[in-house]
């Protein structure tokens, strides 16, 4: 008899392998969310097969790096670098260092909520003796 976990693993892998040729942003976000939650709740750790989908979403990339990898997630850095809020969280909470690829997005943001992240990033760098 096939265990519940084996069936679930099979279903999840089929969901991720049957990718439509044109994905909407909600499809991408859903797959990233599902892959992250599968890594957390089923695998209980890193899930390489889902990382491609996680890396397409800034929030899930940050969460995966912080909570699962507990360190850098290079595959997610491109999408993180385009999201000022998650880029700052990634720099401060995950890599604990400067995140040069994201600095243009962080330092030029005009979105009112992201201005706080801009200030936090600058203060974080100053605390490490880095002036930008």
Number of C-alpha atoms within 10 A of each C-alpha: 3 6 8 9 11 10 11 13 15 11 12 15 14 11 12 17 10 8 12 9 6 7 10 10 11 9 13 17 19 15 21 26 19 19 25 27 15 19 20 16 10 13 13 11 15 17 19 11 13 20 20 17 23 29 24 21 23 25 23 24 31 30 18 28 23 18 15 17 15 14 16 18 20 11 16 23 23 17 19 30 22 17 19 26 23 23 31 30 20 28 21 17 15 20 16 16 16 18 19 12 14 21 20 12 19 26 17 12 17 11 9 8 11 20 17 13 20 22 13 16 25 19 14 18 18 12 10 11 8 12 9 7
